[in-house]
């Protein structure tokens, strides 16, 4: 969430940034925010004056009675009662004003970094890097959903029977390969300095709000109404919320965390051939990396996260590319996002497998995640996160790109985790 002070001090820059996002009614909303904030300040000033007068009178009443000035004391008591009524009304007004202000602020997305290109959709994203030779498959090569059925390693129909579409069952070597990827990703992350954590898979409303899933993505999350808890769409939510309402010191930076969780997404409205097999699921596994950074070092940290994921994909020997997301495709809370895509040879298409984002202080403002600088002043930290990595499409790409007439080879770096070299 943007700070009102930032909006007021940088109004033109905010409007310019929102234009890159194609955010409608930006000028009207920003002007309304400023007007409501002025109303809030005036109301608060009036309330402070009333409370100060009430406190002064309260101190005087006792002395007046003690000195026998009963009439004057009763006049003060009458005024004290009037001030109490006025203060109650002002507090009620202030609550309404603050609610209205926050409801507007919740609608305003983060301001994109200057590197974010203009654009309306994913078609306008910029390819910043591409590496890896796209393998030439043998005649009769299959997409991963056919390979999964042929080798009996993933059962989509059984998952549909148990739960519904989008909840596959991994079997035999498919389950072992899934577990191998999780362990490999975690080992890579911890060796790079990320501390591993195991976190809840359900979060409360405050946590979902803190990282920006609420109110922006409410319809995409599974919600337990009775307990008012949400199944996590990514480990980013519980891991980042570890630091909600925390006051850090400068020497605490950087804070680097990694964790494996299943992820749950309703993916409402997702239909068609492009979502077949593992391409889009309602439940999937993902290993996440999260960083809490000093504002001066967050973009260097973002570059380091990108380099880290590049190293993983090089070890897996998968063809990949990196995209800088345009204003029309970047997430609500992000200031700058890089997407990683691997090439699915059997499907002849690129599949997104990671997003790495710097949220600057947008999440931190919601989370009240601050630090004390060397002068003792409290400031908002920067938060970052990235998929390292989401498993379904990585697995799909491995199955398709590593397939041979004799079976599916296992990337060399994973063999020590799987215990086998081929799925035959």
C-alpha positions as a Markdown table, in Angstrom:
| # | Residue | x | y | z |
|---|---|---|---|---|
| 1 | Unk | 0.0 | 0.0 | 0.0 |
| 2 | Unk | 1.3 | 3.4 | -0.9 |
| 3 | Unk | 1.9 | 5.9 | 1.9 |
| 4 | Unk | -0.3 | 9.0 | 1.7 |
| 5 | Unk | 2.8 | 11.2 | 2.4 |
| 6 | Unk | 4.5 | 9.7 | -0.7 |
| 7 | Unk | 1.4 | 10.3 | -2.8 |
| 8 | Unk | 1.2 | 14.0 | -1.8 |
| 9 | Unk | 4.9 | 14.6 | -2.2 |
| 10 | Unk | 5.2 | 12.8 | -5.5 |
| 11 | Unk | 1.8 | 13.3 | -7.1 |
| 12 | Unk | 3.0 | 13.7 | -10.7 |
| 13 | Unk | 5.4 | 10.7 | -10.5 |
| 14 | Unk | 2.6 | 8.6 | -9.0 |
| 15 | Unk | 0.2 | 9.5 | -11.8 |
| 16 | Unk | 2.9 | 8.8 | -14.4 |
| 17 | Unk | 3.6 | 5.4 | -12.8 |
| 18 | Unk | -0.1 | 4.5 | -12.7 |
| 19 | Unk | -0.3 | 5.5 | -16.4 |
| 20 | Unk | 2.3 | 2.8 | -17.2 |
| 21 | Unk | 0.0 | 0.3 | -15.5 |
| 22 | Unk | -3.0 | 1.6 | -17.5 |
| 23 | Unk | -4.7 | 2.3 | -14.2 |
| 24 | Unk | -8.0 | 3.9 | -14.9 |
| 25 | Unk | -9.4 | 7.0 | -13.0 |
| 26 | Unk | -5.9 | 7.5 | -11.5 |
| 27 | Unk | -6.2 | 11.3 | -11.3 |
| 28 | Unk | -9.6 | 11.2 | -9.7 |
| 29 | Unk | -8.6 | 8.6 | -7.1 |
| 30 | Unk | -5.4 | 10.4 | -6.2 |
| 31 | Unk | -7.2 | 13.8 | -5.8 |
| 32 | Unk | -9.8 | 12.1 | -3.6 |
| 33 | Unk | -7.1 | 10.5 | -1.5 |
| 34 | Unk | -5.5 | 13.9 | -0.9 |
| 35 | Unk | -8.8 | 15.6 | -0.1 |
| 36 | Unk | -9.8 | 12.9 | 2.3 |
| 37 | Unk | -6.4 | 13.0 | 4.0 |
| 38 | Unk | -6.7 | 16.8 | 4.5 |
| 39 | Unk | -10.2 | 16.1 | 6.0 |
| 40 | Unk | -8.6 | 13.5 | 8.3 |
| 41 | Unk | -5.8 | 15.9 | 9.4 |
| 42 | Unk | -8.3 | 18.7 | 10.1 |
| 43 | Unk | -10.6 | 16.4 | 12.1 |
| 44 | Unk | -7.6 | 15.0 | 14.0 |
| 45 | Unk | -6.4 | 18.6 | 14.8 |
| 46 | Unk | -9.9 | 19.5 | 16.0 |
| 47 | Unk | -10.2 | 16.4 | 18.1 |
| 48 | Unk | -6.7 | 17.1 | 19.7 |
| 49 | Unk | -7.9 | 20.6 | 20.6 |
| 50 | Unk | -11.1 | 19.3 | 22.2 |
| 51 | Unk | -9.2 | 16.6 | 24.2 |
| 52 | Unk | -6.6 | 19.1 | 25.3 |
| 53 | Unk | -9.3 | 21.5 | 26.6 |
| 54 | Unk | -11.1 | 18.6 | 28.3 |
| 55 | Unk | -8.0 | 17.6 | 30.1 |
| 56 | Unk | -7.3 | 21.1 | 31.2 |
| 57 | Unk | -10.8 | 21.5 | 32.6 |
| 58 | Unk | -10.7 | 18.1 | 34.3 |
| 59 | Unk | -7.6 | 19.3 | 36.2 |
| 60 | Unk | -9.3 | 22.6 | 37.2 |
| 61 | Unk | -12.6 | 21.2 | 38.4 |
| 62 | Unk | -11.0 | 19.5 | 41.5 |
| 63 | Unk | -9.2 | 22.7 | 42.5 |
| 64 | Unk | -12.3 | 24.8 | 42.1 |
| 65 | Unk | -14.4 | 22.6 | 44.4 |
| 66 | Unk | -11.5 | 22.5 | 46.9 |
| 67 | Unk | -11.5 | 26.4 | 46.9 |
| 68 | Unk | -15.2 | 26.6 | 47.3 |
| 69 | Unk | -15.8 | 27.9 | 43.7 |
| 70 | Unk | -18.8 | 25.6 | 43.3 |
| 71 | Unk | -20.6 | 27.6 | 40.6 |
| 72 | Unk | -17.5 | 27.9 | 38.4 |
| 73 | Unk | -16.8 | 24.2 | 39.0 |
| 74 | Unk | -20.3 | 23.2 | 37.8 |
| 75 | Unk | -19.9 | 25.4 | 34.8 |
| 76 | Unk | -16.7 | 23.6 | 34.0 |
| 77 | Unk | -18.5 | 20.2 | 34.5 |
| 78 | Unk | -21.2 | 21.3 | 32.1 |
| 79 | Unk | -18.5 | 22.3 | 29.5 |
| 80 | Unk | -16.7 | 19.0 | 30.1 |
| 81 | Unk | -19.9 | 17.1 | 29.3 |
| 82 | Unk | -20.3 | 19.1 | 26.1 |
| 83 | Unk | -16.7 | 18.4 | 25.1 |
| 84 | Unk | -17.2 | 14.7 | 25.7 |
| 85 | Unk | -20.1 | 14.6 | 23.3 |
| 86 | Unk | -18.1 | 16.6 | 20.7 |
| 87 | Unk | -15.1 | 14.3 | 21.0 |
| 88 | Unk | -17.2 | 11.2 | 20.6 |
| 89 | Unk | -18.6 | 12.6 | 17.4 |
| 90 | Unk | -15.2 | 13.6 | 16.1 |
| 91 | Unk | -13.8 | 10.1 | 16.9 |
| 92 | Unk | -16.7 | 8.6 | 15.0 |
| 93 | Unk | -16.0 | 10.9 | 12.1 |
| 94 | Unk | -12.3 | 10.1 | 12.2 |
| 95 | Unk | -13.0 | 6.4 | 12.0 |
| 96 | Unk | -15.2 | 6.9 | 9.0 |
| 97 | Unk | -12.7 | 9.1 | 7.3 |
| 98 | Unk | -9.8 | 6.6 | 7.9 |
| 99 | Unk | -12.0 | 3.8 | 6.6 |
| 100 | Unk | -12.8 | 5.7 | 3.4 |
| 101 | Unk | -9.1 | 6.7 | 3.0 |
| 102 | Unk | -7.9 | 3.1 | 3.4 |
| 103 | Unk | -10.5 | 1.7 | 1.0 |
| 104 | Unk | -9.2 | 4.1 | -1.6 |
| 105 | Unk | -5.5 | 3.3 | -0.9 |
| 106 | Unk | -6.3 | -0.5 | -1.2 |
| 107 | Unk | -7.4 | 0.2 | -4.8 |
| 108 | Unk | -4.1 | 1.8 | -5.8 |
| 109 | Unk | -1.4 | -0.6 | -7.1 |
| 110 | Unk | 2.3 | -0.2 | -6.5 |
| 111 | Unk | 4.2 | 2.4 | -8.6 |
| 112 | Unk | 6.3 | 0.5 | -11.2 |
| 113 | Unk | 10.1 | 0.9 | -11.4 |
| 114 | Unk | 11.4 | 3.1 | -14.2 |
| 115 | Unk | 12.6 | -0.1 | -15.9 |
| 116 | Unk | 9.0 | -1.4 | -16.4 |
| 117 | Unk | 8.1 | -1.1 | -20.0 |
| 118 | Unk | 4.7 | 0.3 | -21.1 |
| 119 | Unk | 2.3 | -2.3 | -22.5 |
| 120 | Unk | -1.2 | -3.7 | -22.2 |
| 121 | Unk | -0.6 | -7.5 | -21.8 |
| 122 | Unk | 1.9 | -10.3 | -21.7 |
| 123 | Unk | 2.5 | -9.8 | -25.4 |
| 124 | Unk | 4.3 | -6.5 | -24.5 |
| 125 | Unk | 6.7 | -8.0 | -22.0 |
| 126 | Unk | 10.4 | -7.6 | -22.9 |
| 127 | Unk | 12.7 | -10.6 | -23.3 |
| 128 | Unk | 15.9 | -9.7 | -21.5 |
| 129 | Unk | 17.8 | -12.9 | -21.7 |
| 130 | Unk | 17.6 | -16.4 | -23.4 |
| 131 | Unk | 19.8 | -19.4 | -23.1 |
| 132 | Unk | 19.8 | -23.1 | -23.9 |
| 133 | Unk | 19.4 | -25.1 | -27.1 |
| 134 | Unk | 15.9 | -26.4 | -27.8 |
| 135 | Unk | 16.3 | -30.1 | -28.2 |
| 136 | Unk | 15.1 | -31.9 | -31.4 |
| 137 | Unk | 12.8 | -34.7 | -30.3 |
| 138 | Unk | 12.4 | -38.0 | -32.1 |
| 139 | Unk | 9.4 | -38.7 | -34.3 |
| 140 | Unk | 6.5 | -39.7 | -32.1 |
| 141 | Unk | 7.5 | -37.6 | -29.1 |
| 142 | Unk | 4.6 | -36.9 | -26.7 |
| 143 | Unk | 3.4 | -34.0 | -24.5 |
| 144 | Unk | 3.9 | -34.6 | -20.8 |
| 145 | Unk | 0.3 | -35.6 | -20.1 |
| 146 | Unk | 0.7 | -38.5 | -22.5 |
| 147 | Unk | 4.1 | -39.4 | -21.2 |
| 148 | Unk | 2.7 | -39.4 | -17.6 |
| 149 | Unk | 0.0 | -41.9 | -18.7 |
| 150 | Unk | 2.4 | -44.0 | -20.7 |
| 151 | Unk | 4.9 | -44.4 | -17.9 |
| 152 | Unk | 2.2 | -44.4 | -15.1 |
| 153 | Unk | 3.9 | -41.6 | -13.1 |
| 154 | Unk | 1.1 | -39.0 | -12.9 |
| 155 | Unk | -2.6 | -39.9 | -12.8 |
| 156 | Unk | -4.8 | -37.0 | -13.7 |
| 157 | Unk | -8.0 | -39.0 | -13.8 |
| 158 | Unk | -7.5 | -40.4 | -10.3 |
| 159 | Unk | -7.0 | -36.9 | -9.0 |
| 160 | Unk | -10.2 | -35.9 | -10.6 |
| 161 | Unk | -12.0 | -38.8 | -8.9 |
| 162 | Unk | -10.6 | -38.0 | -5.5 |
| 163 | Unk | -11.0 | -34.2 | -5.6 |
| 164 | Unk | -11.6 | -32.7 | -9.1 |
| 165 | Unk | -9.7 | -31.4 | -12.1 |
| 166 | Unk | -6.4 | -29.8 | -11.3 |
| 167 | Unk | -5.4 | -32.1 | -8.4 |
| 168 | Unk | -3.1 | -34.8 | -10.0 |
| 169 | Unk | -1.8 | -37.9 | -8.2 |
| 170 | Unk | 1.9 | -38.5 | -8.6 |
| 171 | Unk | 2.9 | -42.1 | -8.6 |
| 172 | Unk | 6.1 | -44.2 | -8.4 |
| 173 | Unk | 9.0 | -42.6 | -10.1 |
| 174 | Unk | 6.8 | -39.5 | -10.8 |
| 175 | Unk | 6.4 | -39.0 | -7.0 |
| 176 | Unk | 10.2 | -39.6 | -6.5 |
| 177 | Unk | 11.1 | -37.1 | -9.2 |
| 178 | Unk | 8.7 | -34.5 | -7.6 |
| 179 | Unk | 10.4 | -35.0 | -4.2 |
| 180 | Unk | 13.8 | -34.9 | -5.8 |
| 181 | Unk | 13.1 | -31.5 | -7.3 |
| 182 | Unk | 11.9 | -30.1 | -3.9 |
| 183 | Unk | 15.0 | -31.3 | -2.1 |
| 184 | Unk | 17.3 | -30.1 | -4.9 |
| 185 | Unk | 15.7 | -26.6 | -4.9 |
| 186 | Unk | 15.9 | -26.4 | -1.1 |
| 187 | Unk | 19.5 | -27.5 | -1.1 |
| 188 | Unk | 20.4 | -24.9 | -3.7 |
| 189 | Unk | 18.7 | -22.2 | -1.8 |
| 190 | Unk | 20.1 | -23.0 | 1.6 |
| 191 | Unk | 23.6 | -23.3 | 0.1 |
| 192 | Unk | 23.1 | -19.8 | -1.3 |
| 193 | Unk | 22.4 | -18.4 | 2.2 |
| 194 | Unk | 18.6 | -18.8 | 2.5 |
| 195 | Unk | 17.4 | -20.1 | 5.9 |
| 196 | Unk | 14.8 | -22.9 | 5.5 |
| 197 | Unk | 11.5 | -22.5 | 7.3 |
| 198 | Unk | 8.4 | -24.7 | 7.4 |
| 199 | Unk | 5.3 | -22.6 | 7.6 |
| 200 | Unk | 1.5 | -23.0 | 7.9 |
| 201 | Unk | -0.5 | -23.7 | 4.7 |
| 202 | Unk | -3.4 | -21.7 | 6.0 |
| 203 | Unk | -3.3 | -18.0 | 6.9 |
| 204 | Unk | -5.6 | -15.6 | 8.5 |
| 205 | Unk | -7.1 | -12.5 | 6.9 |
| 206 | Unk | -4.5 | -10.1 | 8.3 |
| 207 | Unk | -1.7 | -12.2 | 6.7 |
| 208 | Unk | -3.4 | -12.3 | 3.3 |
| 209 | Unk | -3.9 | -8.6 | 3.5 |
| 210 | Unk | -0.3 | -7.9 | 4.5 |
| 211 | Unk | 1.2 | -9.4 | 1.3 |
| 212 | Unk | -1.5 | -8.0 | -1.0 |
| 213 | Unk | -3.6 | -11.1 | -1.7 |
| 214 | Unk | -6.5 | -9.3 | -0.1 |
| 215 | Unk | -8.5 | -7.5 | -1.3 |
| 216 | Unk | -6.9 | -7.9 | -4.8 |
| 217 | Unk | -7.0 | -11.7 | -5.3 |
| 218 | Unk | -9.8 | -12.7 | -2.9 |
| 219 | Unk | -11.7 | -14.7 | -5.6 |
| 220 | Unk | -8.6 | -16.7 | -6.5 |
| 221 | Unk | -8.1 | -18.2 | -3.0 |
| 222 | Unk | -9.7 | -21.1 | -1.3 |
| 223 | Unk | -11.5 | -19.7 | 1.8 |
| 224 | Unk | -12.6 | -21.6 | 4.9 |
| 225 | Unk | -15.5 | -19.4 | 5.9 |
| 226 | Unk | -16.1 | -21.0 | 9.4 |
| 227 | Unk | -12.6 | -20.2 | 10.7 |
| 228 | Unk | -12.0 | -17.3 | 8.2 |
| 229 | Unk | -8.7 | -18.8 | 7.1 |
| 230 | Unk | -7.3 | -19.0 | 3.6 |
| 231 | Unk | -5.3 | -21.7 | 1.9 |
| 232 | Unk | -2.0 | -20.1 | 0.7 |
| 233 | Unk | -1.5 | -19.4 | -3.0 |
| 234 | Unk | 2.3 | -19.3 | -2.4 |
| 235 | Unk | 4.7 | -19.6 | 0.5 |
| 236 | Unk | 5.4 | -15.9 | 0.1 |
| 237 | Unk | 2.4 | -15.2 | 2.2 |
| 238 | Unk | 3.3 | -17.0 | 5.5 |
| 239 | Unk | 7.0 | -16.5 | 5.1 |
| 240 | Unk | 6.8 | -12.7 | 4.6 |
| 241 | Unk | 4.3 | -12.4 | 7.5 |
| 242 | Unk | 6.9 | -13.8 | 9.9 |
| 243 | Unk | 8.1 | -10.2 | 9.9 |
| 244 | Unk | 4.7 | -8.5 | 10.2 |
| 245 | Unk | 4.7 | -5.8 | 13.0 |
| 246 | Unk | 8.5 | -6.3 | 13.4 |
| 247 | Unk | 11.0 | -3.5 | 14.0 |
| 248 | Unk | 14.4 | -4.5 | 12.6 |
| 249 | Unk | 17.9 | -3.0 | 13.0 |
| 250 | Unk | 20.1 | -2.1 | 10.0 |
| 251 | Unk | 22.5 | -4.9 | 10.9 |
| 252 | Unk | 19.7 | -7.4 | 10.5 |
| 253 | Unk | 19.7 | -7.0 | 6.7 |
| 254 | Unk | 19.7 | -9.0 | 4.6 |
| 255 | Unk | 17.1 | -11.5 | 5.8 |
| 256 | Unk | 16.9 | -14.5 | 3.4 |
| 257 | Unk | 14.3 | -17.3 | 3.9 |
| 258 | Unk | 13.3 | -20.3 | 1.8 |
| 259 | Unk | 10.5 | -22.8 | 2.2 |
| 260 | Unk | 8.6 | -25.5 | 0.5 |
| 261 | Unk | 4.8 | -25.6 | 0.5 |
| 262 | Unk | 1.9 | -26.8 | -1.5 |
| 263 | Unk | 0.1 | -23.9 | -3.2 |
| 264 | Unk | -3.7 | -23.6 | -3.7 |
| 265 | Unk | -5.3 | -21.5 | -6.4 |
| 266 | Unk | -8.8 | -21.6 | -7.7 |
| 267 | Unk | -7.7 | -20.4 | -11.1 |
| 268 | Unk | -11.3 | -19.4 | -11.9 |
| 269 | Unk | -11.9 | -19.0 | -15.6 |
| 270 | Unk | -9.0 | -21.2 | -16.8 |
| 271 | Unk | -10.1 | -23.4 | -19.6 |
| 272 | Unk | -8.8 | -24.7 | -22.9 |
| 273 | Unk | -5.9 | -26.7 | -24.3 |
| 274 | Unk | -3.2 | -24.4 | -22.8 |
| 275 | Unk | -4.1 | -25.6 | -19.3 |
| 276 | Unk | -3.9 | -29.3 | -20.0 |
| 277 | Unk | -1.9 | -31.7 | -17.8 |
| 278 | Unk | 0.5 | -29.8 | -15.4 |
| 279 | Unk | 0.2 | -26.5 | -17.2 |
| 280 | Unk | -2.2 | -25.1 | -14.7 |
| 281 | Unk | -3.3 | -26.7 | -11.4 |
| 282 | Unk | -5.4 | -25.9 | -8.4 |
| 283 | Unk | -2.8 | -27.6 | -6.1 |
| 284 | Unk | 0.9 | -27.7 | -6.8 |
| 285 | Unk | 4.2 | -27.7 | -5.0 |
| 286 | Unk | 6.6 | -24.8 | -5.0 |
| 287 | Unk | 9.8 | -23.7 | -3.3 |
| 288 | Unk | 10.0 | -20.0 | -2.5 |
| 289 | Unk | 12.7 | -17.6 | -1.7 |
| 290 | Unk | 11.9 | -14.4 | 0.3 |
| 291 | Unk | 14.2 | -11.5 | 1.2 |
| 292 | Unk | 13.8 | -8.6 | 3.6 |
| 293 | Unk | 16.2 | -5.8 | 2.5 |
| 294 | Unk | 17.5 | -2.4 | 3.2 |
| 295 | Unk | 15.9 | 0.0 | 0.6 |
| 296 | Unk | 19.3 | 1.0 | -0.8 |
| 297 | Unk | 20.2 | -2.6 | -1.6 |
| 298 | Unk | 16.9 | -4.2 | -2.7 |
| 299 | Unk | 17.6 | -4.0 | -6.5 |
| 300 | Unk | 21.0 | -5.5 | -6.1 |
| 301 | Unk | 19.3 | -8.3 | -4.2 |
| 302 | Unk | 16.8 | -8.7 | -7.0 |
| 303 | Unk | 19.6 | -9.1 | -9.5 |
| 304 | Unk | 21.1 | -11.7 | -7.2 |
| 305 | Unk | 17.8 | -13.7 | -7.0 |
| 306 | Unk | 17.6 | -13.7 | -10.8 |
| 307 | Unk | 21.2 | -15.0 | -11.1 |
| 308 | Unk | 20.4 | -17.7 | -8.5 |
| 309 | Unk | 17.5 | -19.0 | -10.6 |
| 310 | Unk | 19.6 | -18.8 | -13.8 |
| 311 | Unk | 22.1 | -21.1 | -12.1 |
| 312 | Unk | 19.4 | -23.7 | -11.2 |
| 313 | Unk | 18.1 | -23.8 | -14.8 |
| 314 | Unk | 21.6 | -24.1 | -16.1 |
| 315 | Unk | 22.2 | -27.1 | -13.9 |
| 316 | Unk | 18.9 | -28.7 | -15.0 |
| 317 | Unk | 20.0 | -28.0 | -18.6 |
| 318 | Unk | 16.6 | -26.6 | -19.7 |
| 319 | Unk | 16.2 | -24.0 | -22.4 |
| 320 | Unk | 14.9 | -20.8 | -20.7 |
| 321 | Unk | 14.3 | -17.1 | -21.1 |
| 322 | Unk | 13.8 | -14.1 | -18.8 |
| 323 | Unk | 11.1 | -11.5 | -19.4 |
| 324 | Unk | 10.7 | -8.1 | -17.8 |
| 325 | Unk | 7.0 | -7.7 | -17.3 |
| 326 | Unk | 5.3 | -4.6 | -18.8 |
| 327 | Unk | 2.9 | -2.3 | -16.9 |
| 328 | Unk | -0.2 | -4.1 | -18.1 |
| 329 | Unk | 1.1 | -7.5 | -16.9 |
| 330 | Unk | 2.9 | -6.7 | -13.7 |
| 331 | Unk | 1.3 | -7.8 | -10.4 |
| 332 | Unk | -0.6 | -5.4 | -8.2 |
| 333 | Unk | 2.0 | -5.2 | -5.4 |
| 334 | Unk | 5.1 | -5.4 | -7.5 |
| 335 | Unk | 7.4 | -2.6 | -8.5 |
| 336 | Unk | 9.5 | -4.7 | -10.9 |
| 337 | Unk | 9.0 | -8.4 | -11.9 |
| 338 | Unk | 11.1 | -10.8 | -14.0 |
| 339 | Unk | 9.4 | -13.9 | -15.2 |
| 340 | Unk | 11.3 | -17.1 | -16.1 |
| 341 | Unk | 10.0 | -19.4 | -18.8 |
| 342 | Unk | 11.2 | -22.8 | -19.9 |
| 343 | Unk | 10.5 | -24.2 | -23.4 |
| 344 | Unk | 8.2 | -27.2 | -23.7 |
| 345 | Unk | 9.4 | -28.9 | -26.8 |
| 346 | Unk | 6.6 | -31.3 | -27.2 |
| 347 | Unk | 4.0 | -28.5 | -26.8 |
| 348 | Unk | 6.2 | -26.0 | -28.8 |
| 349 | Unk | 5.5 | -23.2 | -26.3 |
| 350 | Unk | 7.1 | -21.3 | -23.5 |
| 351 | Unk | 5.9 | -22.1 | -19.9 |
| 352 | Unk | 6.2 | -19.7 | -17.0 |
| 353 | Unk | 8.0 | -21.3 | -14.1 |
| 354 | Unk | 9.1 | -18.4 | -11.9 |
| 355 | Unk | 8.4 | -14.8 | -11.0 |
| 356 | Unk | 10.9 | -12.8 | -9.1 |
| 357 | Unk | 9.7 | -9.4 | -7.8 |
| 358 | Unk | 10.8 | -6.4 | -5.8 |
| 359 | Unk | 7.8 | -4.9 | -3.9 |
| 360 | Unk | 9.9 | -2.1 | -2.5 |
| 361 | Unk | 8.0 | -0.8 | 0.6 |
| 362 | Unk | 4.5 | -1.6 | -0.7 |
| 363 | Unk | 4.0 | -4.8 | 1.3 |
| 364 | Unk | 6.1 | -3.5 | 4.2 |
| 365 | Unk | 3.6 | -0.6 | 4.7 |
| 366 | Unk | 0.8 | -3.0 | 5.0 |
| 367 | Unk | 2.8 | -5.3 | 7.2 |
| 368 | Unk | 4.2 | -2.5 | 9.4 |
| 369 | Unk | 7.6 | -4.0 | 8.7 |
| 370 | Unk | 10.1 | -1.3 | 9.7 |
| 371 | Unk | 13.7 | -0.8 | 10.7 |
| 372 | Unk | 15.7 | 1.8 | 12.7 |
| 373 | Unk | 18.3 | 3.6 | 10.7 |
| 374 | Unk | 21.6 | 4.7 | 12.2 |
| 375 | Unk | 19.9 | 7.9 | 13.3 |
| 376 | Unk | 17.2 | 6.0 | 15.2 |
| 377 | Unk | 14.5 | 7.0 | 12.6 |
| 378 | Unk | 12.0 | 4.3 | 11.8 |
| 379 | Unk | 11.7 | 3.5 | 8.1 |
| 380 | Unk | 9.9 | 0.9 | 5.9 |
| 381 | Unk | 12.0 | -2.1 | 4.7 |
| 382 | Unk | 11.8 | -3.6 | 1.2 |
| 383 | Unk | 10.4 | -7.0 | 0.5 |
| 384 | Unk | 11.2 | -9.4 | -2.4 |
| 385 | Unk | 10.2 | -12.9 | -3.4 |
| 386 | Unk | 10.7 | -15.4 | -6.1 |
| 387 | Unk | 9.7 | -18.9 | -7.1 |
| 388 | Unk | 12.7 | -21.2 | -6.9 |
| 389 | Unk | 11.0 | -23.0 | -8.4 |
| 390 | Unk | 7.4 | -23.9 | -9.1 |
| 391 | Unk | 7.4 | -27.6 | -9.8 |
| 392 | Unk | 4.6 | -28.5 | -12.3 |
| 393 | Unk | 5.9 | -26.8 | -15.4 |
| 394 | Unk | 9.5 | -27.6 | -14.5 |
| 395 | Unk | 8.5 | -31.2 | -14.3 |
| 396 | Unk | 6.5 | -31.0 | -17.5 |
| 397 | Unk | 9.5 | -29.5 | -19.3 |
| 398 | Unk | 11.8 | -32.2 | -18.0 |
| 399 | Unk | 9.5 | -35.0 | -19.1 |
| 400 | Unk | 9.1 | -33.5 | -22.6 |
| 401 | Unk | 12.7 | -32.3 | -23.2 |
| 402 | Unk | 14.4 | -35.3 | -21.8 |
| 403 | Unk | 12.2 | -37.9 | -23.4 |
| 404 | Unk | 13.8 | -40.6 | -25.7 |
| 405 | Unk | 12.5 | -43.6 | -27.5 |
| 406 | Unk | 13.8 | -45.7 | -24.6 |
| 407 | Unk | 12.3 | -43.6 | -21.8 |
| 408 | Unk | 12.7 | -40.3 | -20.0 |
| 409 | Unk | 16.2 | -39.4 | -18.8 |
| 410 | Unk | 16.7 | -37.7 | -15.5 |
| 411 | Unk | 18.8 | -34.5 | -15.4 |
| 412 | Unk | 22.2 | -35.4 | -14.1 |
| 413 | Unk | 22.0 | -33.0 | -11.2 |
| 414 | Unk | 18.8 | -34.8 | -9.9 |
| 415 | Unk | 20.1 | -38.4 | -10.1 |
| 416 | Unk | 21.5 | -38.3 | -6.6 |
| 417 | Unk | 18.1 | -37.3 | -5.3 |
| 418 | Unk | 16.0 | -39.7 | -7.4 |
| 419 | Unk | 18.3 | -42.8 | -7.2 |
| 420 | Unk | 17.6 | -43.6 | -10.8 |
| 421 | Unk | 18.7 | -42.2 | -14.2 |
| 422 | Unk | 15.7 | -43.0 | -16.4 |
| 423 | Unk | 11.9 | -43.5 | -16.3 |
| 424 | Unk | 11.3 | -46.4 | -18.5 |
